[in-house]
Structure formats: C-alpha cells, structure tokens
Amino acid sequence: MPIDVRKLYKKFYQDNIILNRFAKVLSLDILVKGSSFLLLPIYLKLMTQEEFGLFTYIYSMITTFSLLLNFLYIAQSKYFHDFKGERRQSLLFTINVLLSIIVFGSLLIVYFTKSDYFIIQYIFTKPIPYNAYRETLFLGLIITVYGFILNNYFLTSENIGLVQKYNYLKLILENGVVIILLVFLPGDKVLIRLATFYGVNGFIFICFVYFYIKAMRIHFDFHLAKKSLYISIPIFASSVFGIFYNFSDKFIIEKYADFKQMAVYNLGFIISSIIPVFIASFQGIWLPLFFKEKNIDKNIKKTNRAMIAIFLTLVVIDILIIILIKLAIFLHIIGAEYATVIHIIPVQLFAQTIIAIIALYKNYFIYFERVYLVTIINIITSLFILTFNLLLIPKYGIVGASLSMFCISIIESVIVIIVIRSLIHKARSHSTLKS
C-alpha cells in the first residue's frame, strides 16, 4: 500500500501543536538568544579578556537582579486563559500597574538614596568605573524586566505572528548594531556593548508594546491584583534565594580570581547557557498547553513524553557543543587564553541539562498552586550552593565552581521529584474521593 506523504505531514506536523510551534517560534527564538553564542569568536576578538570578563559579570548581575522584579509573569501565564473579554484585559492592566509600582518604586529609592554604591562595593572587590556604568545598569534592569513580560504575553496569548516578528527584529539588530559600534566607536568597550545592547532592546520594546497596551482595559481590579500577588510573591521569595544559585559562583570567583579567570568561566557559562535558552523558549510554548490541560493523568503523560524528548535532544546538543568547542580551540577560532574552558564546559553542559529537565516538573508547583514550595526548595538548595561554592571555589577555582553547579543540579532534581510526586499522589487521591 503506497504511503500518502501528505497525510503523514498532516499527522506529524500540522496536527502536532508543539512541533508546529517549534518550527515557527522555538527555532527562531533559540537562534535569536543563541546568536550571542554563535558570535562569540567575534566578541572575543573585539574585547580584551579583562573587558569580556567584566562585561559578562555585569550582564549576569543585571540578569540576576531582574529576576527579583520579574515575578509577576507567573500570574500572566497562569490566569490569562482563566478569563475572557474585559476581565482578561483588566488582568493585563492590573499586572502591569503592579509591575510598574514595584520596578520604578524600588529603583527610584535605590537610585536617589545611592544605596547601589554600597551594593557595588560589596559585589566588586576590584575597582571599576561604576559612575560611567550607573545609568546604563538601571536602564538595563528596566528594559530586561519589561521586555520579558512583553515576550511572555506574546507567547501566553499564543500570538505566533507577533513572536516571529519580534524575534526577527531582535535577530537583525541585537548583535548587528552592537558589533558595528564595537568596531567603529573608540572608548570603553564594556560600556559601548552594555549601552548599545540595552538601547537596541529598548527600541524593539517600543516598536511592539503597542500590541500589548491594545490588549489592556484601563481598569485596576483589586481582586485580580490580590490573586496575582498571591501566586507571584512566592516566586519573588524564591528569586531572592535564586541569587545564590545564579550569582554566588561568580561573586566568589571575583573574590578569589581576576577578570581573566572570570572571562574563561563566563565563556563556559555562556556556551552552556544555550541549554537554559532552549528550555526557556520551549517553556514559552509549553506553558499555555500545560495549564490548559486540567486532567492530571493526561497532563503527566504529556509532560513525561516532553521530558524524554527534551532530554535526548539536549544530550545530543551537549555532545555537539563539546566537539565544536574542541574544534574551535584547535583551529584558533577561540584564542589560546580561553583554551582552559574545555576543562569545565562538559560539566557545565550536563549540569544545565539536568536543571533544564527538572524545570518541566517545577511547572507543577504553579499547576497545583503550591508555589510557596519553590521558595522552600530554593532555601534548601541555596544553603547547599553557598556551602559547595565556599568549599570548592577557593581551592579549585573555576573547576570547583563548575563541579558545584553539577552537584547542586543533582540535589535539586532529587528534592523536586520527591515533592512533585507527593503533590501528584495527593491530587489523584482528592480526585478519586470527589468521583
């Protein structure tokens, strides 16, 4: 019997929502976010090792602190499909009013009290021209927070066309303008790259925010504000402890090494970050489908299938990246001063893979509205992280930091799986009693 290719195409592509969105959105989103990884050899040539180390340290600091202000996206992802019409429009407006009060309120207090100077003195033991970077850092925080909530809205509302246009513009401008200015502008390369990168992202945000505002109704709903804060505040609390997870390694490396070692470690971190970039992009298309499915058993089955597929994909990506890095070092595409990155990149990649897989299971904390458990788990893992980093980094440097990341990924995955299984068992029991 002849095979009907068109029917097979329809079955495996058109009728497969995740695969369809992968082709339209996820692949492009990964290309945009991974473009910095693909263009690394250019950045390594345009910046000295110290400049690259300082830039990546500041960039990770902005990214980490933006997590503290980004927590309301959870309410948008969770409640968007629970409401329709004016109620949904009020939800979007309410969330953004709350976000603006939190972001601008906290940053204005920090800026005018100049408490950021004390934070910088604590974070940096080596002198940097902070006065020259100050406004750019604040601008970077604001743009990162609002860019994230905007992109989350496009993905949550399943507006695939806008996601594609948004990503196309980022792909063209985000690195293109930065590289051109790094080549032709004299002066501090760290400041040029920071200011240009966030300036471009601010411009892109302005181009697309109209569609977000258009979806809002100017009505602040106190009930929705309470619901949003109720589900989001535990995420904020977990983000506080998440600072240990995302920044304590770099913080301790900065204390015991120079920016050259920081550059090598962050180069490995940037390369391995293709894994969380992949899973973050996948989560963007996965979460709306995940929250829509109210049948627990069907949800678990879909999640397990997705987890297996993602794990196998990530293992293949890990192996390919290791081969490519070895080849790049051999061909001198990556300079000899960065050659030691090959000692830490395999450990970082496999640690990130474990963290990425467990992120799929963490969605159940939101699904069962037990977000406070994330905070408890983060408190426990933060204590482990700090302990491992303090023990391993002073003795083994960036290799110790990478080993610490791997150990923590194992510990966290075990804790999360145990807790999630308990929640699923309780939910099934409750469902059986109701029936």
C-alpha positions in Angstrom: 0.0 0.0 0.0 1.6 3.3 -1.1 2.4 5.8 1.7 0.5 9.1 1.5 3.2 11.7 2.3 0.7 14.5 2.7 -1.3 12.6 5.3 1.9 11.8 7.3 2.8 15.5 7.1 -0.6 16.5 8.4 -0.4 13.9 11.3 3.1 14.7 12.5 3.4 18.4 11.7 0.1 20.2 11.2 -1.7 18.3 14.0 1.2 18.4 16.4 0.9 21.7 18.2 4.2 21.6 20.0 6.1 20.6 16.8 4.3 23.2 14.8 5.2 25.9 17.2 8.7 24.6 17.5 9.2 25.2 13.8 7.5 28.6 13.8 8.7 30.1 17.1 11.1 28.0 19.2 13.7 27.5 16.5 13.8 31.3 15.8 13.7 32.2 19.5 16.7 29.9 20.1 18.5 31.4 17.1 18.0 34.9 18.5 19.0 34.1 22.0 21.8 31.8 20.8 23.2 34.4 18.4 25.5 35.7 21.1 26.9 32.2 21.4 27.4 31.9 17.6 29.1 35.3 17.5 31.3 34.6 20.5 34.5 34.4 18.4 33.8 38.0 17.1 33.2 39.4 20.6 36.4 37.6 21.9 38.4 39.4 19.2 36.8 42.8 19.7 37.2 42.8 23.5 40.2 42.1 25.7 39.9 39.2 28.1 39.5 41.6 31.1 36.8 43.5 29.2 34.9 40.3 28.3 35.2 39.1 31.9 33.9 42.4 33.3 31.0 42.7 30.7 29.8 39.1 31.4 30.0 39.7 35.2 27.9 43.0 34.9 25.5 41.3 32.4 24.9 38.4 34.8 24.4 40.8 37.6 21.7 42.7 35.7 20.0 39.4 34.6 20.1 38.1 38.2 18.6 41.2 39.8 15.9 41.5 37.1 14.7 38.1 38.3 13.7 39.8 41.6 11.4 42.2 39.7 10.1 39.8 37.1 7.9 37.6 39.3 4.5 38.8 38.0 4.9 37.0 34.7 3.7 33.9 36.6 0.3 35.4 37.2 0.0 36.4 33.5 0.9 32.8 32.4 -1.4 31.2 34.9 -4.5 33.4 34.8 -4.5 34.6 31.1 -6.6 31.6 29.9 -8.8 31.6 33.0 -10.5 34.8 32.0 -12.1 36.2 28.8 -13.0 39.6 27.4 -12.8 42.6 29.7 -11.8 40.5 32.7 -8.7 39.3 30.8 -8.0 42.9 29.6 -8.2 44.1 33.2 -5.9 41.4 34.3 -3.1 42.5 31.9 -3.6 46.2 33.0 -3.6 45.3 36.7 -0.4 43.1 36.4 1.4 45.9 34.6 0.4 48.6 37.1 1.7 46.4 39.9 4.9 45.7 38.0 5.4 49.4 37.4 4.9 50.3 41.0 7.4 47.6 42.1 10.0 48.3 39.4 10.1 52.1 39.5 9.4 52.3 43.2 12.3 50.1 44.2 14.7 51.5 41.6 13.9 55.2 42.4 14.6 54.5 46.1 17.9 52.8 45.3 18.9 55.5 42.8 18.2 58.6 45.0 19.5 57.0 48.2 22.6 55.9 46.3 22.4 52.5 48.0 23.6 50.9 44.8 27.1 52.2 45.5 27.2 50.0 48.7 25.9 47.0 46.7 28.6 47.6 44.0 31.3 47.9 46.6 30.3 44.6 48.1 29.9 42.8 44.7 33.2 44.2 43.2 36.5 43.8 45.2 38.4 45.2 42.1 37.8 48.8 41.1 35.5 49.6 38.1 34.3 52.9 36.7 30.9 52.5 38.2 29.9 56.1 37.7 30.2 55.7 33.9 28.1 52.5 34.0 25.4 53.5 36.6 22.6 54.9 34.3 23.1 52.0 31.8 22.7 49.4 34.6 19.4 50.9 35.8 18.2 51.2 32.2 19.3 47.6 31.6 17.3 46.4 34.5 14.1 48.2 33.4 14.4 47.0 29.8 15.1 43.4 30.8 12.0 43.3 33.1 9.6 44.9 30.6 11.0 43.0 27.6 10.4 39.8 29.5 6.8 40.5 30.4 6.1 41.6 26.8 7.5 38.5 25.3 5.7 36.3 27.9 2.4 38.0 26.8 3.0 37.2 23.2 3.8 33.6 24.0 1.0 33.2 26.5 -1.6 34.7 24.2 -0.3 32.3 21.5 0.2 35.2 19.1 2.7 33.4 16.9 2.9 36.1 14.2 4.0 38.7 16.7 6.5 36.4 18.3 8.1 35.8 14.9 8.3 39.5 14.0 9.6 40.3 17.5 12.3 37.7 17.2 13.2 38.6 13.6 13.9 42.2 14.6 16.0 41.1 17.6 18.0 38.7 15.4 18.8 41.5 13.0 19.5 44.4 15.4 20.6 42.9 18.7 24.1 41.8 17.8 24.4 43.6 14.4 24.4 47.1 15.9 26.5 46.1 18.9 29.2 44.6 16.7 29.3 47.6 14.3 29.6 50.1 17.2 32.3 48.0 19.0 34.3 48.1 15.7 34.0 51.8 15.0 33.4 53.6 18.3 36.5 54.3 20.4 36.4 54.2 24.2 35.3 51.7 26.9 34.2 48.5 25.1 32.3 47.3 28.1 30.2 50.5 28.3 29.7 50.5 24.5 28.4 47.0 24.5 26.1 47.4 27.5 24.6 50.7 26.3 24.1 49.5 22.7 22.6 46.2 23.7 20.1 47.6 26.1 19.4 50.6 23.8 18.5 48.3 20.9 16.3 46.1 23.2 14.6 49.3 24.4 13.9 50.4 20.8 12.5 46.9 19.9 10.2 47.0 23.1 8.8 50.4 22.0 8.1 49.0 18.5 6.0 46.2 19.9 4.5 47.4 23.2 1.5 48.9 21.3 0.1 45.5 20.7 0.3 44.8 24.5 -1.3 48.0 25.5 -4.0 47.5 22.9 -5.0 44.2 24.7 -5.5 46.0 28.0 -8.5 47.7 29.6 -7.7 50.7 31.8 -9.2 49.3 34.9 -7.3 48.3 38.0 -9.0 45.2 39.5 -8.1 44.8 43.2 -9.4 41.2 43.3 -7.1 40.3 40.4 -4.3 42.2 42.0 -4.6 40.1 45.1 -4.8 36.9 43.2 -1.7 37.9 41.1 0.3 38.8 44.2 -0.8 35.7 46.0 0.6 33.4 43.3 3.6 35.6 42.4 5.1 36.6 45.8 6.4 33.1 46.5 8.2 33.4 43.1 9.8 36.6 44.3 10.9 35.0 47.5 12.4 32.1 45.6 14.2 34.6 43.3 15.8 36.1 46.4 17.4 32.8 47.1 17.8 32.2 43.4 20.5 34.9 43.6 22.7 32.4 45.4 22.0 29.9 42.5 22.7 32.4 39.7 25.3 34.7 41.1 27.2 33.3 44.1 29.6 31.4 42.0 30.6 34.5 40.0 30.7 36.5 43.2 33.1 34.2 44.9 35.2 33.8 41.7 35.6 37.6 41.6 36.9 37.5 45.2 39.5 34.7 44.6 40.5 35.3 40.9 40.9 38.0 38.3 38.7 39.0 35.4 40.7 36.8 33.1 39.6 33.7 35.0 36.1 35.2 35.2 36.2 35.6 31.4 37.0 31.9 31.0 34.3 30.7 33.4 31.7 33.0 31.9 32.7 31.9 28.4 31.9 28.4 29.5 28.7 29.6 31.2 27.6 31.5 28.1 28.2 28.4 25.9 26.3 26.1 28.3 23.5 28.7 28.6 22.3 27.5 25.2 20.6 24.8 27.3 18.5 27.1 29.5 17.9 29.3 26.5 16.4 26.2 24.7 14.3 25.2 27.7 13.1 28.8 28.4 12.0 29.1 24.8 10.3 25.7 25.0 8.6 26.7 28.2 7.1 29.7 26.4 5.2 27.5 24.0 4.7 24.7 26.5 3.2 26.5 29.5 -0.1 27.6 27.7 -0.7 24.0 26.7 0.4 22.7 30.1 -2.0 25.0 32.1 -4.9 24.3 29.7 -4.8 20.5 30.4 -6.9 20.0 33.6 -6.9 16.2 33.6 -4.0 15.3 35.8 -3.2 11.9 34.3 -3.2 13.4 30.7 -1.0 16.2 31.9 1.5 13.9 33.5 1.6 11.7 30.4 2.3 14.7 28.1 4.9 16.1 30.5 6.8 12.8 30.7 6.8 12.5 26.9 8.0 16.0 26.5 10.7 15.4 29.2 12.1 12.4 27.4 12.2 14.1 24.0 13.8 17.2 25.5 16.4 15.2 27.5 17.5 13.2 24.4 17.7 16.4 22.3 19.8 18.2 25.0 22.2 15.3 25.3 22.8 15.4 21.5 23.3 19.2 21.8 25.8 18.8 24.7 27.9 16.4 22.7 27.9 18.5 19.6 28.9 21.6 21.6 31.8 19.9 23.2 33.0 18.7 19.8 32.6 22.2 18.3 34.5 23.9 21.2 37.4 21.5 20.8 37.5 22.1 17.1 37.3 25.9 17.7 40.3 25.8 20.1 42.2 23.6 17.7 41.6 26.0 14.7 42.4 29.0 17.0 38.8 30.4 16.4 38.8 30.6 20.2 42.1 32.1 21.4 44.7 30.2 23.4 43.9 32.4 26.5 40.5 30.8 26.6 41.6 27.2 25.9 41.1 26.0 29.6 37.3 26.4 29.0 37.4 22.8 27.6 38.1 21.6 31.2 34.8 23.0 32.6 32.4 23.1 29.6 31.3 19.3 29.8 30.4 19.6 33.5 28.6 22.9 32.9 26.6 21.5 30.0 25.4 18.4 31.8 24.6 20.4 34.9 22.5 22.7 32.8 20.8 19.8 31.1 19.6 18.4 34.5 18.4 21.8 35.6 16.5 22.2 32.3 14.7 18.9 32.6 13.7 19.5 36.2 12.2 22.9 35.1 9.4 21.0 33.4 8.5 19.3 36.6 8.6 22.6 38.5 5.6 23.8 36.5 3.5 21.5 38.7 4.1 23.9 41.7 2.2 26.5 39.7 -0.3 24.0 38.3 -1.3 22.8 41.8 -0.9 26.4 43.2 1.8 25.4 45.7 4.3 28.0 44.6 5.5 28.5 48.2 7.2 25.1 47.9 9.5 26.6 45.3 10.7 29.1 47.9 11.3 26.3 50.5 13.2 24.2 48.0 15.3 27.3 46.9 16.2 28.0 50.6 17.4 24.4 51.0 19.4 24.4 47.7 20.8 27.9 48.4 22.4 26.6 51.6 23.9 23.7 49.6 25.1 26.1 46.8 26.8 28.5 49.2 28.5 25.7 51.1 29.7 24.0 47.9 30.9 27.2 46.4 32.8 28.3 49.5 34.4 24.9 49.8 35.3 24.3 46.2 36.0 27.7 44.5 38.8 28.9 46.8 40.6 25.6 46.4 39.8 24.6 42.8 38.8 27.9 41.2 36.5 27.8 38.1 36.7 24.0 38.0 35.4 23.9 41.6 32.6 26.3 40.6 31.6 24.0 37.7 31.6 20.9 40.0 29.5 22.8 42.5 26.9 23.6 39.8 26.7 19.9 38.8 26.3 18.7 42.4 23.6 21.2 43.1 21.7 20.2 40.0 21.6 16.6 41.2 20.5 17.5 44.7 17.8 19.9 43.5 16.4 17.4 41.0 16.0 14.7 43.7 14.2 17.1 46.0 11.9 18.4 43.3 10.9 14.9 42.0 10.1 13.7 45.6 7.9 16.8 46.3 6.1 16.7 42.9 5.3 13.0 43.2 3.8 13.7 46.6 1.6 16.5 45.1 0.5 14.3 42.3 -0.4 11.5 44.6 -2.5 13.9 46.8 -4.2 15.3 43.7 -5.1 11.9 42.4 -6.4 10.8 45.8 -8.6 14.0 46.0 -9.9 13.4 42.5 -10.8 9.8 43.4 -12.7 10.9 46.5 -14.6 13.6 44.6 -15.7 11.0 42.0 
